[in-house]
């Protein structure tokens, strides 16, 4: 079975579990993958890579290579994490990785080097990201009908910087990883302490 068949198998499994493939139309911060892509192909000898061999440029050739890196990573991750979920200590709940997570990662996170790096820290981001705001779904978008709303979450990584995690919340309250992006360096950090304090107060009234 080749790599393409493997990713289709993952997507088919998710569809059988009744998880929809969605379009990423959630309001978002300015991210590294918002960069306009170059249609020019860079010569292989000129491709700049990091110490792990990940291409750092914006040519279509480099983006395709990052897609393949993400594809391989998610297949291996799914094999080692059969339930495809990570417990987030701040939400006190699991965040699941499903078909939309895979599609978004290949189509969006691969567009920038830093967002690709962020995605490769999947367990760490899902476990430690903190919610900063809740945003509504687009009621006229049929691809978002299974979600009640979205959570925008942030995680400060020592090397990458601020990582944005978008989580879709379904009617059954399952939380699905919708997207992972690295914020641009000039994007201001968000103080989420007020959000977490209010969350604790609400919990204490239960």
Residue frames relative to the residue before (quaternion, step in Angstrom):
aa qw qx qy qz dx dy dz
X 1.0000 0.0000 0.0000 0.0000 0.00 0.00 0.00
X 0.3197 -0.7692 0.5187 0.1928 3.62 -0.74 1.01
X 0.7354 -0.4372 0.2830 0.4336 3.58 -1.33 0.17
X 0.6483 0.5312 -0.3346 0.4308 3.59 0.93 -0.85
X 0.6521 0.5086 -0.3105 0.4687 3.58 1.01 -0.87
X 0.6144 0.5621 -0.3404 0.4366 3.58 1.06 -0.74
X 0.6973 0.4613 -0.2892 0.4663 3.59 0.83 -0.94
X 0.6139 0.5310 -0.3520 0.4661 3.58 1.13 -0.68
X 0.6196 0.5474 -0.3424 0.4463 3.57 1.06 -0.75
X 0.6405 0.5188 -0.3220 0.4656 3.59 0.98 -0.85
X 0.6690 0.4980 -0.3028 0.4613 3.57 0.93 -0.94
X 0.6481 0.5205 -0.3217 0.4535 3.59 0.95 -0.84
X 0.6176 0.5379 -0.3430 0.4600 3.59 1.03 -0.77
X 0.6715 0.5004 -0.2991 0.4575 3.57 0.92 -0.91
X 0.6309 0.5286 -0.3363 0.4576 3.58 1.03 -0.79
X 0.6354 0.5281 -0.3224 0.4621 3.56 1.03 -0.79
X 0.6795 0.4642 -0.2833 0.4926 3.57 1.14 -0.59
X 0.5193 -0.6853 0.3779 0.3434 3.58 1.36 0.28
X 0.4608 0.6195 -0.4983 0.3945 3.58 0.94 0.87
X 0.3633 -0.7709 0.4928 0.1756 3.55 -0.76 1.10
X 0.4028 -0.6384 0.5834 0.2998 3.53 -1.28 0.42
X 0.1107 -0.8373 0.5354 0.0066 3.57 -0.59 1.15
X 0.4223 -0.6414 0.5644 0.3030 3.52 -1.35 0.32
X 0.4224 -0.7130 0.4987 0.2540 3.59 -0.96 0.85
X 0.1644 0.7953 -0.5600 0.1637 3.57 0.04 1.34
X 0.3705 0.7415 -0.4810 0.2857 3.56 1.22 0.41
X 0.5296 -0.6109 0.4666 0.3587 3.62 -0.96 0.80
X 0.0169 -0.8375 0.5440 -0.0482 3.58 -0.81 0.95
X 0.5592 -0.5590 0.4881 0.3695 3.52 -1.38 0.21
X 0.6142 -0.5085 0.4270 0.4264 3.55 -1.29 0.12
X 0.0590 -0.8316 0.5517 -0.0240 3.56 -0.62 1.15
X 0.6722 -0.5027 0.3652 0.4027 3.52 -1.30 0.35
X 0.6986 0.4755 -0.2958 0.4453 3.62 1.01 -0.66
X 0.4880 0.6298 -0.4509 0.4024 3.59 1.25 0.35
X 0.4396 0.7153 -0.4455 0.3107 3.59 1.29 -0.12
X 0.4707 -0.6587 0.5064 0.2968 3.58 -1.00 0.83
X 0.3707 -0.7635 0.4926 0.1923 3.53 -0.78 1.05
X 0.4023 -0.6955 0.5446 0.2408 3.53 -1.16 0.66
X 0.3928 -0.7217 0.5199 0.2335 3.57 -0.96 0.85
X 0.5747 0.6109 -0.3741 0.3956 3.59 1.24 -0.30
X 0.3451 -0.7217 0.5638 0.2053 3.55 -1.09 0.71
X 0.3197 -0.7534 0.5461 0.1788 3.57 -0.80 1.01
X 0.5341 -0.6125 0.4717 0.3422 3.57 -1.01 0.77
X 0.5853 -0.6135 0.4006 0.3472 3.58 -0.94 0.90
X 0.6648 0.5193 -0.3107 0.4379 3.58 0.99 -0.79
X 0.6988 0.4629 -0.2660 0.4761 3.59 1.21 -0.42
X 0.4776 0.6849 -0.4346 0.3375 3.60 1.26 -0.11
X 0.2734 -0.7535 0.5779 0.1536 3.56 -0.80 1.05
X 0.0642 -0.8098 0.5832 -0.0073 3.56 -0.83 1.01
X 0.4556 -0.6514 0.5191 0.3141 3.54 -1.23 0.46
X 0.7526 -0.4082 0.2670 0.4423 3.59 -1.30 -0.04
X 0.6773 0.4577 -0.2892 0.4982 3.61 1.26 -0.35
X 0.5760 -0.6252 0.3649 0.3797 3.58 1.27 0.11
X 0.4679 0.6694 -0.4524 0.3582 3.61 1.24 0.22
X 0.4212 -0.7098 0.4980 0.2659 3.63 -0.74 0.98
X 0.3056 -0.8067 0.4909 0.1219 3.59 -0.91 0.94
X 0.6115 0.6039 -0.3355 0.3858 3.59 1.25 -0.17
X 0.5309 -0.6555 0.4607 0.2761 3.54 -1.37 -0.08
X 0.3883 0.7050 -0.5103 0.3030 3.61 1.13 0.36
X 0.6307 -0.5394 0.3947 0.3943 3.56 -1.22 0.46
X 0.6004 0.5692 -0.3473 0.4415 3.58 1.10 -0.70
X 0.6938 0.4717 -0.2727 0.4708 3.58 0.93 -0.92
X 0.6283 0.5273 -0.3324 0.4655 3.58 1.05 -0.75
X 0.6436 0.5144 -0.3196 0.4679 3.59 0.96 -0.84
X 0.6491 0.5068 -0.3193 0.4688 3.57 1.02 -0.76
X 0.6440 0.5007 -0.3258 0.4779 3.61 1.03 -0.72
X 0.5887 0.5583 -0.3658 0.4560 3.60 1.09 -0.64
X 0.6633 0.5042 -0.2974 0.4662 3.57 0.97 -0.90
X 0.6284 0.5310 -0.3261 0.4657 3.59 1.07 -0.77
X 0.6593 0.4966 -0.2929 0.4827 3.58 0.98 -0.91
X 0.6172 0.5600 -0.3278 0.4450 3.57 1.00 -0.89
X 0.6892 0.4750 -0.2744 0.4734 3.56 0.84 -1.03
X 0.6432 0.5329 -0.3230 0.4449 3.58 0.94 -0.88
X 0.7032 0.4717 -0.2771 0.4540 3.61 0.82 -0.98
X 0.6145 0.5281 -0.3555 0.4659 3.60 1.07 -0.62
X 0.6751 0.4763 -0.2897 0.4831 3.57 0.94 -0.89
X 0.6309 0.5325 -0.3292 0.4583 3.59 1.03 -0.80
X 0.6701 0.5027 -0.2973 0.4582 3.60 0.94 -0.90
X 0.6252 0.5385 -0.3351 0.4548 3.57 1.11 -0.65
X 0.7250 0.4231 -0.2372 0.4889 3.58 0.98 -0.86
X 0.7454 0.2607 -0.1635 0.5914 3.59 1.26 -0.39
X 0.1818 -0.8572 0.4730 0.0914 3.56 0.40 1.29
X 0.6911 0.4533 -0.2844 0.4858 3.62 1.09 -0.61
X 0.2622 -0.8188 0.4731 0.1926 3.55 1.36 -0.17
X 0.5703 0.5410 -0.4141 0.4589 3.53 0.68 1.18
X 0.1308 -0.7657 0.6266 0.0628 3.55 -1.26 0.61
X 0.4053 -0.7213 0.5083 0.2387 3.58 -0.93 0.89
X 0.1999 -0.7646 0.6040 0.1032 3.57 -0.85 1.04
X 0.4028 -0.7682 0.4516 0.2091 3.56 -0.52 1.23
X 0.6663 0.4972 -0.3161 0.4571 3.61 1.07 -0.59
X 0.6823 0.4339 -0.2772 0.5190 3.59 1.01 -0.77
X 0.2412 -0.7799 0.5222 0.2469 3.55 1.24 -0.57
X 0.6466 0.4526 -0.3083 0.5310 3.52 1.03 0.88
X 0.5395 -0.6104 0.4683 0.3420 3.56 -1.29 0.28
X 0.1939 -0.7132 0.6552 0.1564 3.53 -1.26 0.57
X 0.2500 -0.8052 0.5276 0.1037 3.56 -0.69 1.14
X 0.2758 -0.7101 0.6204 0.1867 3.54 -1.24 0.59
X 0.0245 0.8163 -0.5711 0.0835 3.54 -0.62 1.17
X 0.8090 -0.2921 0.1874 0.4744 3.58 -1.28 -0.17
X 0.6641 0.5063 -0.3131 0.4523 3.58 0.89 -0.92
X 0.6014 0.5644 -0.3533 0.4415 3.58 1.08 -0.67
X 0.6745 0.4975 -0.2800 0.4682 3.56 0.97 -0.91
X 0.6699 0.5025 -0.2951 0.4601 3.57 0.89 -0.96
X 0.6737 0.4970 -0.3009 0.4567 3.59 0.88 -0.95
X 0.6357 0.5494 -0.3291 0.4310 3.56 0.97 -0.85
X 0.7021 0.4576 -0.2706 0.4738 3.57 0.89 -0.92
X 0.7400 0.4377 -0.2358 0.4531 3.58 0.92 -0.88
X 0.7995 0.3017 -0.1398 0.5003 3.60 1.04 -0.70
X 0.6939 0.4686 -0.2993 0.4576 3.61 0.71 -0.98
X 0.6393 0.5506 -0.3234 0.4284 3.58 1.09 -0.68
X 0.5510 0.6477 -0.3897 0.3537 3.61 1.18 -0.38
X 0.7859 0.1770 -0.1279 0.5785 3.59 1.15 -0.41
X 0.5998 -0.5829 0.4218 0.3499 3.53 -1.18 0.67
X 0.7036 0.4783 -0.2843 0.4419 3.60 0.80 -1.01
X 0.6449 0.5032 -0.3324 0.4695 3.59 1.02 -0.68
X 0.6011 0.5364 -0.3517 0.4768 3.58 1.12 -0.62
X 0.6419 0.5129 -0.3134 0.4760 3.58 0.96 -0.87
X 0.6338 0.5370 -0.3245 0.4524 3.59 1.00 -0.84
X 0.6574 0.5191 -0.3009 0.4559 3.57 0.94 -0.91
X 0.6542 0.5266 -0.3119 0.4444 3.59 1.05 -0.72
X 0.6545 0.4226 -0.3074 0.5464 3.59 1.35 -0.08
X 0.0801 0.8746 -0.4752 0.0526 3.56 1.18 0.70
X 0.6834 0.4876 -0.3084 0.4473 3.62 0.72 -0.99
X 0.6724 0.5131 -0.2916 0.4467 3.55 0.88 -0.97
X 0.6676 0.4992 -0.2972 0.4657 3.60 0.95 -0.90
X 0.6810 0.4870 -0.2967 0.4595 3.59 0.84 -0.95
X 0.6818 0.5036 -0.2848 0.4476 3.57 1.02 -0.76
X 0.8357 0.2971 -0.0997 0.4510 3.59 0.83 -0.98
X 0.4759 0.6802 -0.4517 0.3268 3.63 1.18 -0.17
X 0.2570 -0.7718 0.5686 0.1223 3.56 -1.10 0.80
X 0.4597 -0.6882 0.4815 0.2885 3.62 -0.91 0.83
X 0.1428 -0.7993 0.5785 0.0777 3.58 -1.02 0.80
X 0.8092 -0.0722 0.0307 0.5823 3.58 1.11 -0.49
X 0.3304 -0.7058 0.5952 0.1961 3.48 -1.35 0.46
X 0.0763 -0.8097 0.5816 0.0160 3.59 -0.78 0.98
X 0.4938 -0.6782 0.4528 0.3020 3.60 -1.02 0.71
X 0.4961 -0.5993 0.5182 0.3553 3.54 -1.25 0.33
X 0.5095 -0.6022 0.5013 0.3557 3.56 -1.28 0.23
X 0.3797 -0.7801 0.4542 0.2024 3.56 -0.35 1.27
X 0.7041 0.4504 -0.2687 0.4788 3.58 1.14 -0.55
X 0.5930 0.5489 -0.3630 0.4640 3.59 1.30 0.15
X 0.3490 -0.7770 0.4861 0.1954 3.56 -0.35 1.25
X 0.6094 0.5776 -0.3500 0.4154 3.59 1.16 -0.53
X 0.7169 0.4182 -0.2461 0.5006 3.57 1.25 -0.34
X 0.3838 0.7778 -0.4497 0.2136 3.60 1.26 0.03
X 0.6594 0.5183 -0.3194 0.4411 3.63 1.12 -0.55
X 0.6559 0.4877 -0.3132 0.4836 3.58 1.27 -0.21
X 0.3973 -0.6931 0.5503 0.2428 3.53 -1.13 0.71
X 0.7537 -0.1882 0.1466 0.6124 3.56 1.01 -0.88
X 0.3938 -0.7012 0.5394 0.2497 3.56 -1.34 0.00
X 0.2518 -0.7294 0.6138 0.1667 3.54 -1.21 0.60
X 0.1947 -0.7334 0.6385 0.1284 3.55 -0.98 0.90
X 0.0447 -0.8182 0.5719 -0.0388 3.55 -0.68 1.15
X 0.2064 -0.7853 0.5742 0.1052 3.58 -1.17 0.57
X 0.0262 -0.7683 0.6392 0.0209 3.52 -1.23 0.64
X 0.2802 -0.7611 0.5666 0.1457 3.56 -0.86 1.01
X 0.1109 -0.7990 0.5904 0.0276 3.57 -0.49 1.24
X 0.5734 -0.6489 0.3851 0.3191 3.55 -0.88 0.97
X 0.7686 0.3481 -0.1853 0.5037 3.61 0.93 -0.85
X 0.7390 0.4376 -0.2347 0.4553 3.59 0.85 -0.95
X 0.4672 -0.6377 0.4769 0.3841 3.56 1.01 -0.81
X 0.7663 -0.3378 0.2533 0.4842 3.58 -1.13 -0.61
X 0.1358 -0.7867 0.6012 0.0353 3.53 -0.84 1.09
X 0.2359 -0.7677 0.5820 0.1273 3.55 -0.92 0.95
X 0.0996 -0.7701 0.6295 0.0286 3.55 -0.92 1.01
X 0.1327 -0.7771 0.6116 0.0668 3.58 -0.80 1.02
X 0.0912 -0.8093 0.5802 -0.0102 3.55 -0.78 1.11
X 0.2548 -0.7587 0.5823 0.1427 3.56 -0.86 0.96
X 0.2119 -0.7777 0.5825 0.1045 3.57 -0.89 0.97
X 0.2726 -0.7956 0.5257 0.1278 3.56 -0.64 1.15
X 0.7207 -0.4464 0.3110 0.4296 3.57 -1.30 0.18
X 0.6954 0.4398 -0.2681 0.5012 3.57 1.09 -0.66
X 0.5119 -0.6830 0.3540 0.3822 3.55 1.45 0.25
X 0.3845 0.6811 -0.5205 0.3425 3.61 1.16 0.35
X 0.2621 -0.7729 0.5650 0.1211 3.55 -0.97 0.91
X 0.1221 -0.8227 0.5552 -0.0017 3.54 -0.59 1.23
X 0.4438 -0.6724 0.5207 0.2825 3.57 -0.86 0.96
X 0.1748 -0.8242 0.5362 0.0518 3.56 -0.59 1.21
X 0.8032 -0.1648 0.1171 0.5604 3.59 1.05 -0.65
X 0.1311 -0.7619 0.6290 0.0813 3.54 -1.23 0.58
X 0.0821 0.7966 -0.5910 0.0966 3.58 -0.78 1.05
X 0.3761 -0.6827 0.5735 0.2522 3.55 -1.22 0.54
X 0.3869 -0.7220 0.5218 0.2382 3.57 -0.86 0.93
X 0.5573 -0.5846 0.4638 0.3640 3.54 -1.19 0.52
X 0.6404 -0.5661 0.3597 0.3741 3.61 -1.08 0.68
X 0.7088 0.4685 -0.2766 0.4490 3.60 1.00 -0.75
X 0.5021 0.6488 -0.4302 0.3766 3.58 1.26 -0.16
X 0.4364 -0.7248 0.4595 0.2705 3.64 -0.67 1.03
X 0.4934 -0.6421 0.4996 0.3077 3.54 -1.10 0.70
X 0.3397 -0.7400 0.5486 0.1900 3.55 -1.11 0.68
X 0.3340 -0.7247 0.5664 0.2061 3.56 -0.93 0.92
X 0.0890 -0.8321 0.5473 0.0132 3.58 -0.31 1.25
X 0.3726 0.7569 -0.4758 0.2487 3.60 1.25 0.11
X 0.6322 0.5380 -0.3358 0.4452 3.59 1.03 -0.79
X 0.6269 0.5444 -0.3316 0.4481 3.56 1.03 -0.83
X 0.7093 0.4620 -0.2736 0.4568 3.57 0.79 -0.99
X 0.6225 0.5353 -0.3441 0.4555 3.60 1.08 -0.68
X 0.6600 0.5009 -0.3035 0.4706 3.57 0.97 -0.90
X 0.6197 0.5467 -0.3383 0.4501 3.55 1.06 -0.77
X 0.6568 0.5073 -0.3078 0.4653 3.58 0.99 -0.83
X 0.6370 0.5300 -0.3293 0.4527 3.59 1.04 -0.81
X 0.6541 0.5055 -0.3212 0.4620 3.57 0.97 -0.88
X 0.6446 0.5323 -0.3232 0.4435 3.55 1.00 -0.81
X 0.6574 0.5316 -0.3097 0.4351 3.58 1.04 -0.76
X 0.6573 0.5145 -0.3128 0.4532 3.60 1.21 -0.44
X 0.5133 0.6611 -0.4184 0.3527 3.56 1.27 -0.19
